Amino acid sequence: MAGSQIANVKTKNIHRKNIQHAYNFDGIEICQKAFFNIYKFGEKRWRNLKSHFSENDIKLKTHNLKGKKPHNAFSFDVVLKVITFMLNYAKIHGLPSGNSYN
């Protein structure tokens, strides 16, 4: 995985934190490009993971829509009415035979 080292840098009377990363695979230090290729993610995903880790420490990422219903979901009452209609229609008119072409 990747290890981080923070260095305090002062340029033009401004204090900045410079974070340097060391990328390792099986105990061998590798370049960033190889690290991304091995773990199958790109620069944007890496930035997102770093910002999530810096804000939330070690905490699972959850999707923002978790627990919310989709905008096109039907209510349970509507589903029951459709099922009841289909069953009543089948009782009255019968189910079509699979072999008839009329």
DRENRO-983434 format. One line per 4 residues: their letters; for each residue y, z, x of N, C-alpha, C. Coordinates in nm, 2 decimals, padded with zeros to 4 digits, always signed. Each point is the difference from the previous one (the first is absolute). Layout:
<nodes>
A	Y:Z:X:Y:Z:X:Y:Z:X | ... $
</nodes>
This chain:
<nodes>
MAGS	-00.12:+00.00:+00.08:+00.12:+00.00:-00.08:+00.12:+00.00:+00.09 | +00.12:+00.02:-00.06:+00.12:+00.00:+00.07:+00.06:+00.14:+00.02 | +00.05:+00.02:+00.12:+00.06:+00.13:+00.03:+00.15:-00.03:+00.02 | +00.08:+00.10:-00.03:+00.15:-00.01:+00.01:+00.05:+00.09:+00.10 $
QIAN	+00.11:-00.04:+00.07:+00.08:+00.08:+00.09:+00.14:-00.02:-00.03 | +00.07:+00.12:-00.02:+00.14:-00.01:-00.04:+00.09:+00.03:+00.13 | +00.09:-00.09:+00.03:+00.09:+00.02:+00.11:+00.15:+00.01:-00.05 | +00.07:+00.10:+00.04:+00.14:+00.01:-00.04:+00.08:-00.09:+00.10 $
VKTK	+00.08:-00.09:-00.05:+00.08:-00.09:+00.08:+00.15:+00.02:-00.04 | +00.09:+00.00:+00.10:+00.14:+00.01:-00.03:+00.07:-00.12:+00.05 | +00.06:-00.08:-00.09:+00.07:-00.12:+00.04:+00.13:+00.00:-00.07 | +00.11:-00.02:+00.08:+00.14:-00.01:-00.05:+00.03:+00.13:-00.09 $
NIHR	-00.04:+00.11:+00.06:+00.02:+00.13:-00.07:-00.06:+00.02:-00.13 | -00.11:-00.08:-00.03:-00.08:+00.01:-00.12:-00.14:+00.04:+00.04 | -00.05:+00.11:-00.07:-00.14:+00.04:+00.03:-00.09:-00.07:-00.10 | -00.10:-00.06:+00.06:-00.10:-00.08:-00.08:-00.14:+00.04:+00.03 $
KNIQ	-00.09:-00.01:-00.09:-00.14:+00.03:+00.03:-00.07:-00.14:+00.02 | -00.07:-00.01:+00.11:-00.07:-00.12:+00.03:-00.15:+00.03:-00.01 | -00.07:-00.06:-00.10:-00.14:+00.03:-00.02:-00.08:-00.11:+00.07 | -00.09:+00.04:+00.09:-00.09:-00.10:+00.06:-00.14:+00.03:-00.04 $
HAYN	-00.07:-00.11:-00.02:-00.14:+00.01:-00.05:-00.10:-00.05:+00.10 | -00.11:+00.07:+00.01:-00.11:-00.04:+00.09:-00.12:-00.04:-00.09 | -00.05:-00.12:+00.00:-00.10:-00.05:-00.09:-00.14:+00.01:+00.08 | -00.09:+00.07:-00.07:-00.13:+00.02:+00.07:-00.11:-00.05:-00.10 $
FDGI	-00.11:-00.05:+00.06:-00.12:-00.03:-00.07:-00.12:+00.04:+00.08 | -00.09:+00.08:-00.05:-00.11:+00.06:+00.08:+00.04:+00.06:+00.13 | +00.11:+00.07:+00.00:+00.05:+00.06:+00.12:+00.07:-00.09:+00.11 | +00.01:-00.13:-00.04:+00.07:-00.09:+00.09:+00.13:-00.04:-00.05 $
EICQ	+00.10:+00.01:+00.08:+00.14:-00.04:-00.04:+00.01:-00.15:-00.01 | +00.05:-00.05:-00.12:+00.01:-00.14:-00.03:+00.14:-00.03:-00.04 | +00.03:-00.13:-00.01:+00.13:-00.05:-00.04:+00.01:+00.01:-00.15 | +00.13:+00.00:-00.05:+00.03:+00.01:-00.14:-00.07:-00.11:-00.08 $
KAFF	+00.00:-00.12:+00.05:-00.05:-00.12:-00.07:-00.15:+00.02:-00.02 | -00.07:+00.05:+00.10:-00.15:+00.02:-00.01:-00.02:+00.11:-00.10 | +00.08:+00.11:+00.00:-00.01:+00.11:-00.09:+00.01:-00.05:-00.15 | +00.10:-00.08:-00.02:+00.02:-00.05:-00.14:-00.12:-00.09:-00.04 $
NIYK	-00.05:-00.08:+00.09:-00.11:-00.09:-00.03:-00.13:+00.08:-00.03 | -00.03:+00.11:+00.08:-00.12:+00.08:-00.02:+00.01:+00.07:-00.14 | +00.11:+00.06:-00.03:+00.01:+00.08:-00.12:+00.05:-00.08:-00.12 | +00.02:-00.13:+00.02:+00.03:-00.10:-00.11:+00.13:+00.04:-00.08 $
FGEK	+00.11:+00.02:+00.07:+00.13:+00.01:-00.07:+00.11:-00.05:+00.09 | +00.11:-00.03:-00.06:+00.11:-00.06:+00.07:+00.12:+00.09:+00.02 | +00.10:-00.06:+00.05:+00.12:+00.08:+00.04:+00.06:+00.08:-00.12 | +00.01:-00.07:-00.12:+00.06:+00.06:-00.11:-00.09:+00.12:-00.05 $
RWRN	-00.13:-00.01:+00.00:-00.09:+00.11:-00.04:+00.02:+00.11:+00.09 | +00.01:-00.03:+00.13:+00.01:+00.11:+00.10:+00.13:+00.07:-00.02 | +00.11:-00.07:-00.02:+00.13:+00.07:-00.03:-00.01:+00.09:-00.12 | -00.06:-00.05:-00.11:-00.02:+00.08:-00.12:-00.08:+00.12:+00.03 $
LKSH	-00.11:-00.01:+00.07:-00.08:+00.12:+00.03:+00.08:+00.10:+00.09 | +00.08:-00.05:+00.10:+00.08:+00.09:+00.08:+00.10:+00.07:-00.08 | +00.07:-00.07:-00.09:+00.10:+00.07:-00.08:-00.06:+00.10:-00.10 | -00.12:-00.04:-00.06:-00.06:+00.10:-00.09:-00.05:+00.12:+00.08 $
FSEN	-00.05:-00.02:+00.12:-00.04:+00.12:+00.08:+00.11:+00.09:+00.04 | +00.12:-00.06:+00.03:+00.11:+00.08:+00.05:+00.06:+00.07:-00.12 | -00.01:-00.05:-00.12:+00.06:+00.07:-00.12:-00.10:+00.10:-00.06 | -00.13:-00.04:-00.01:-00.09:+00.08:-00.07:-00.11:+00.07:+00.08 $
DIKL	+00.00:-00.01:+00.13:-00.10:+00.05:+00.09:-00.13:-00.06:-00.04 | -00.11:+00.07:+00.01:-00.13:-00.06:-00.03:-00.03:+00.03:-00.15 | +00.03:-00.10:-00.08:-00.02:+00.01:-00.15:-00.03:-00.14:-00.05 | -00.10:-00.01:-00.09:-00.04:-00.12:-00.05:+00.11:-00.08:-00.07 $
KTHN	+00.00:-00.13:+00.02:+00.10:-00.08:-00.07:-00.06:-00.03:-00.14 | +00.08:+00.01:-00.10:-00.04:-00.03:-00.14:+00.08:-00.11:-00.05 | -00.06:-00.08:-00.09:+00.07:-00.11:-00.05:+00.11:+00.05:-00.10 | +00.11:-00.07:-00.01:+00.11:+00.05:-00.08:-00.03:-00.01:-00.15 $
LKGK	-00.09:-00.09:-00.04:-00.04:-00.02:-00.14:-00.12:+00.09:-00.04 | -00.05:+00.08:+00.09:-00.12:+00.08:-00.04:+00.03:+00.09:-00.12 | -00.08:+00.00:-00.09:+00.01:+00.08:-00.12:+00.08:-00.06:-00.11 | +00.06:-00.12:+00.02:+00.08:-00.07:-00.10:-00.08:-00.11:-00.06 $
KPHN	+00.03:-00.02:-00.13:-00.07:-00.11:-00.07:+00.07:-00.13:+00.03 | -00.08:-00.11:+00.00:+00.06:-00.13:+00.02:+00.09:-00.04:-00.12 | +00.10:-00.09:+00.02:+00.09:-00.03:-00.10:-00.07:-00.08:-00.12 | -00.11:-00.06:+00.03:-00.07:-00.08:-00.10:-00.12:+00.07:-00.05 $
AFSF	-00.02:+00.13:+00.01:-00.11:+00.07:-00.05:+00.01:+00.02:-00.15 | -00.11:-00.01:-00.07:+00.00:+00.03:-00.14:-00.03:+00.15:-00.03 | +00.05:+00.05:-00.11:-00.02:+00.14:-00.03:-00.15:+00.01:-00.06 | -00.05:+00.12:+00.00:-00.13:+00.02:-00.05:-00.02:-00.04:-00.15 $
DVVL	+00.11:+00.03:-00.08:+00.00:-00.03:-00.14:-00.02:-00.15:-00.02 | +00.08:-00.08:+00.08:-00.01:-00.15:-00.01:-00.14:-00.05:+00.03 | -00.06:+00.06:+00.10:-00.14:-00.04:+00.04:-00.09:+00.03:-00.11 | +00.01:+00.12:-00.06:-00.09:+00.03:-00.11:+00.02:-00.09:-00.12 $
KVIT	+00.12:-00.04:-00.03:+00.03:-00.09:-00.12:-00.07:-00.13:+00.03 | +00.01:-00.05:+00.12:-00.06:-00.14:+00.04:-00.15:+00.01:-00.02 | -00.06:+00.11:+00.06:-00.14:+00.01:-00.01:-00.05:+00.01:-00.15 | +00.07:+00.08:-00.08:-00.03:+00.01:-00.14:+00.01:-00.13:-00.07 $
FMLN	+00.11:-00.08:+00.03:+00.02:-00.13:-00.06:-00.12:-00.09:+00.03 | -00.04:+00.00:+00.13:-00.11:-00.09:+00.04:-00.13:+00.03:-00.06 | -00.03:+00.13:-00.01:-00.12:+00.04:-00.07:+00.00:-00.03:-00.15 | +00.11:+00.02:-00.07:+00.01:-00.04:-00.14:-00.01:-00.15:-00.02 $
YAKI	+00.07:-00.07:+00.09:-00.01:-00.15:-00.01:-00.14:-00.05:+00.02 | -00.08:+00.06:+00.09:-00.14:-00.03:+00.03:-00.08:+00.03:-00.12 | +00.02:+00.11:-00.07:-00.08:+00.04:-00.12:+00.03:-00.09:-00.11 | +00.12:-00.04:-00.02:+00.04:-00.09:-00.12:-00.05:-00.14:+00.03 $
HGLP	+00.03:-00.06:+00.11:-00.02:-00.14:+00.03:-00.12:-00.03:+00.08 | -00.06:+00.10:+00.05:-00.12:-00.01:+00.09:+00.04:-00.05:+00.14 | -00.09:+00.02:+00.09:+00.02:-00.04:+00.14:-00.04:-00.15:+00.01 | +00.07:-00.08:+00.07:-00.04:-00.14:+00.02:-00.13:-00.01:+00.09 $
SGNS	-00.08:-00.09:-00.03:-00.12:-00.03:+00.07:+00.03:-00.07:+00.13 | -00.06:+00.03:+00.11:+00.02:-00.06:+00.13:-00.04:-00.15:+00.00 | -00.09:-00.04:-00.09:-00.05:-00.14:+00.01:+00.07:-00.09:-00.10 | +00.09:+00.05:-00.08:+00.06:-00.09:-00.10:+00.12:-00.07:+00.06 $
YN	+00.02:-00.13:-00.02:+00.12:-00.07:+00.05:+00.09:-00.04:-00.11 | +00.00:+00.06:-00.12:+00.08:-00.04:-00.11:+00.14:+00.05:+00.01 $
</nodes>
